[in-house]
Amino acid sequence: MKEYILKPNMTLTTLIPASTSDKPTVARSVPPRQPLPVAVIDSTKPMLKLGLDVPLAFIMAVAQKDHASPQAPRKFARAELVVQVAQWIAEGLQVFCVQESCGFGFVLHRELVAAGAQSFLITPIALNGKRKTDELDARALCLRLARWLEGNRDELAPIRIPAEAEQRRREGTRRRKFLGRLIRMLGNRGHGQVAEHAFVPLPSRWWGARNWEKLSTLDPWLLGVLQGLREVILGLEAQLEQLEAELVARVKGQVLPKGLGEISLVTLDGEVCDWGRFHNRKAIGSYPGCCPGEYSSGGKQRLGSIDRMGNGRVRTILVEAVWRLLRWQPQWHAAQRMKVKLAEGGALKKKTVVALARLLAIDLWRWRTGRATFADLGWVAA
């Protein structure tokens, strides 16, 4: 059995195998573990549990006081709910709220916390099978919250709430993708207009300065239509160029591995928010949704395609990055372990690339948290 030593005078370190050799041991500091949200219960105060179903126009709430039956659903405006929660807090109640995470961000959550409540968010789930109404969902959330507070941790899985600065930093990379889609859509609209009215093809970037000069022979009406699209595209490209410069500035001066671009790394950092929030390789490995699905029973094990239960944006970037690393990082340790499968080509190689995407997420986590260096991973610097 290996023995481990812990360096003194350090708050958190990795465990290093003890060795009788004279080689110096190097202890790398590890970020502290970030626990997921938990409830803090004061046994001297009565509890009020709120299940919240949150459409954009209003909020449907079902309340349960202590162990009584849930009350009838009530409809609130957002400001009304926050005021009501503050009033309950002033009356001596401890208020617990739960809602599903949705496209409205974390505005309501932060307002409830500021009012004195303990608020939790979960990923969207099917609460009532094939029956779905706002009232039923709010009631189901309230009952799940009650059981969760009583100790049944399988009822709810609260998610980590990003800080407002992290949320805004992530928005930059998402806006970049959005602007790119708009430019492609408007460019394709120009191709379609010319194909319909002139039956001629256009260059790929027809709005560029050189290609635009070649379109002077088109019908003046059609040229006017393209001119309107071109002005919008050029404006979007100017925004995109400025945004990319701001994103690249985030990693300026950092040494990057060869094959992993600045935009890719910035996007991964933005989506993950904080690499230190993952406390082991299983947690970060499951985050992109690259784990295989499984249907096993008895002595038989059957693994299927990946479950995709994770961040799709991170998964896409990781798969793209793997293809580049296979070319520019031939000594990457994770790829070396799978070189036999990679040599097969075809469908097996594509499946192996997806498997490597999960290992790349782990390696990036180890690198960004100081657990490993480029040499440990078999990487070379760009």
N, C-alpha and C positions, 0 to 999 in steps of 0.2 A: 504494500500500500504506500502511495506517495505521501510524503510529509510536506506541509506547506508552511511558509513563514509569512508574517505580516510585518511590514515595515513600521517602526514606531514613529510617533509624531506626525502621522498622516491620518486624515479623517476617513477617506475611503480609498482603498487600493485594490488592485487585482491580486489574487493569490498566486504566488510564485513558487514552483516546486523547489524545495531545499536541495542543495547540491553540495557535495563534498569537494568539488573542484574549486579552483581559485578564480573562476570567472565571476565578474561582478554581476550582481542581480539588479535589474532595472524595474522599478515600480512605477506604473503609470496611473495617474489619478483618474478615477472613474466618476462621472456625474452621479449625484445621489438619485436614488430611485424615486420616481414620481408616482404616487399612488393614485388610483382612480377616485372619483368623488365618493364619499361615504357620508352617511347621516350622523349628526351629532344630536343625541336625544337627551333631554333634561327630564328626568323622571319626576320632578316636582311640578311640572307644568302640563296641562292638558294639550293633546295633540290635535291638529286639524290637518287632514290629508286632502289634497286637491289634485284631481285628475283633469288635465286640460287638453282639450282638442282645439287646435289653433288654425282655423281658416284665416284669410287675410281680413275679412270684413268684421269679424267678431270672434269671441272666445267662448267656447262652451265649457263650463266647469261643473264638476260633481264633487261635493265635499263630504267628508266623513269625519265626525268628531270622535276621537278615541276609538272605542270598539262598537259604537252604534251602527245602525244600518246607514248606507249612503243616502244622502239627501237627493231630492229631485234636481235634475239638471237646471242650471241657470246660465243665461246668456249675458255676457259682459262685453262692453267696449274695453279696449286695452287699458286706457287710462282709468276707467272705473274699477277694473280688477286690481290694479296696483294700489289704488286708494283703499279698496276694501281689504286687501291683504295688510296694508299698514295699520288699518283700524283693528283687525284681528290681533295683530302683534301688540298693539297698545292695550288691548283687553287682557293680555297675559297668556295668549295662546302661542304655541310654537307651530308654525305653519310649514308644511312640506308640500312641494309642488313637483309634478312630473308631467312632461310633454314629450312628444316625438320630435326629433330633429327634422327640420324641413328647410325650404328655400327662403324662409324669412329671417335667417340668421339667428343671432343670439340676443337680439334687442330685448325681447320680453324677459328672457332669463336674467339679464343684467339688471333690469328694472325691478324684478321680483327680489333679487338678492339685495339690491339697494334699499328696498322696503323692509328688509329684515327676515325674509323667508329663506328656507333652504330649498333651492331649485335644482332639479336633475333633468337631464335630457337623455333619451334613448334613441337608438336607431329605429326607423319605422318598421313595424311588424304587423302581421295580420292578427287583430285583437279579437274578432268575433266571427271568424270563418268567412262564409259567404254573405253574412249580414253586416252592413256597414252604415251607420248613421253617426252624426256628431255626438248625439246623446249616448249611444251605446259605447262608442270609443272612449268618451270621457269617463263613463262608469267603469269600464274595464281597466283603464289606467289607474283610477282611484283604488280599485280592489287590489290590483297588482302592487301598488305602492304600499298599501296597508300590510300585505303579506311580506313584502320586502323589508319593511321597517321592523316587523316582528322576527326577522332572522332568516327568512327564506331567500337566499341570495340568487336563486334561479329565476325569480319572478322578474327582476329588472337587471339590466346591464348598463349602468350609466356611462356615458362617454365623456372623454376629456373635453373641456370647453377651452378653445384657444383664446389667448389674450387678444384684446382689440388690435394691438400692434401686429400680432401674428396673422390675424385675419386680414388686415389691410396689406401686409406683405405678400400673402398668398394671392390676393386679388390681382396684383400686378402681372403675375405669370398667366393667370386665367384670362385677363384682358388681352394679353398678347395673342393667345390662341383665338379669341373672339375676333380681334381685328384681322387676323390672317384669314379666317373663314369669310368675313365680309368682303375682303379684297378678292378672294377666289370667286365668290358668288357674283360680284359685280363684273369681274372679268368674263365669266362664263355668260352673263347676260349680254355683254357686247358681242361675243361670238355668236350667240343665238340670233341676235338682231340682224347681223350682217348675213348670216346664212339664210334667214327668212326673206330678206328684202333684196339681197344682191347675189345670193348663191355663190359666194366666194369665201375661201377660208381666211382667217386672220392669223397673224403671228401670235405666239404664245403670250408675250407681254406687249400687246398691241398699243397700250397706253404710254409706253416708253418713248423718249424723245426721238430716237432713230426710227422706230417703227411707225410713230405717229406721222412723220413726214411722208411716209410712203402711202398713206391713206387719203391723200388729197384728191385722188381720182374718183372717190366714191361720190354718190349722190349727195348734194348739199343737205338735204333733209336728214339722211341717214348719218352724215358726218356730224350734224348738230346733236343727234341722239347720243352718238359716241362721245361727243365733247362733254355733255353733261355727266356721263358715267366717268369719264376720265378725270374730271375735276374732283369728284368724290373720292376716286381711288387714290389720286395723288395726295389728297388731304389725309386719308387713312394711312398711307405709307409714311407720311411725315410723322404722324403720331406713333406709328409702330417703330420707326427708327429711333425716336426720342425715348420711347419706353424701353427698348432693348438696351440702349446705352445706360439707362438707370439700373436695369437688372444686372448687367455685366459689372457695374461698379460695385455691386455687393460682394463679389468674390475677387475684386482686383487685388493683386499682390499675393494671392494664395497659390500654392503649388498644386496643380491638378494632375490626376493621372492621364496618361496619353490615351486619347480616344474618347474621353468624357468631356464634352464641351461645357463652356461656361453657362450657357442657357440651360442645358440639361441639369447641371448641378444646382443652379439657382431655382429651377422649377421643383426639383426634388426637395431642396431645403424648405421652400415655401409650402409645399403640400404637407410635408411631415411636421412642420412648425418647429419641433424641437426633437432632435435625435435622442436626447437624453431621457425622454419619457419612456423609452422601451428599456426594460430591465434585463431582458435576455434575448437570445437569438430566435426563440420561437415566437416571441411577440412581434418583432420586426419582420420575421419571415412570413407571418400570416397577414400582415398589414396590406400588401399589394394584392392579395387574393390569388396567389399562384399555387396554393396548396391543392393537391389532388382530391377530388371527391372520392368517397368510399362507400361501398355497399358490401359489408362483410357479415357473415353469419356462421356460427359453429367454427369449424376449422378452415373455412374458406375465406380468403381475402380477395376483394375485387376493388381495384382502384380505377377511377374514371378520369374524365377531363377535369381541369382546374375548376374550383368552385366559384371563382370571381367574386368572392365575398370580401371585398376590400376596396381600396382606392384605385379606381380605374385609370386615373391620370398617371399615378405613379407606376402602375403596371405597364402602361404603354411606353413610358420613357425608359423603364428598365429593360424591356425587350429590345427597343431600338439601341440602347447603349450596349447590350450584350453583343449584338452583331458587330458593332464597331470595335469592342474590346477583343473579340476573337481575331480581329485583323491586327490591331495595334498592340495587344498585350499577349503575345504568344506564351509567356511564362506564367500567366495567371493561374494560380493554384487550383481554383475551382474548375476551370476549363480543362486543366491537365487531368483531373480525376474523371472527366467524361470524354476524353479524346477519342475513345473507341466508338462511342455512340455518335459523336460529331463527325467521324469519318464515314459513317454510313450514308449520310446525305438524305435527301428527300424528306418524307414526313417525320422520320425518327429524329432528324437533325432539328427540325422546327420544334418538336416536343422537348428536345434537350435544351434548346435555347430558352424556352419558357421555364424549365427547371433551373437553368442558370440565372434567370432573372430573379428568382427567389434568393439564390445564393449571393447575387450581386447586392441585393438589398441588405443582406446580413453583413457583407464586406464593407459596404458604404457606412453602415451603422458603426461597425468596429473602427473604421478610419475616422469618422466625424466625431466620435466620442473619445478618441485617444486610446482605444483598446489595441490598435494595431497600426503598424506603419506600412508604407508601400512595400518594403522588403518582406514583411510578414505575409502580405497578400500576393506577392509575385508580380507587383506592378512596377512600371517605370514612369517617371515624371514626364510631363509634356515638355 
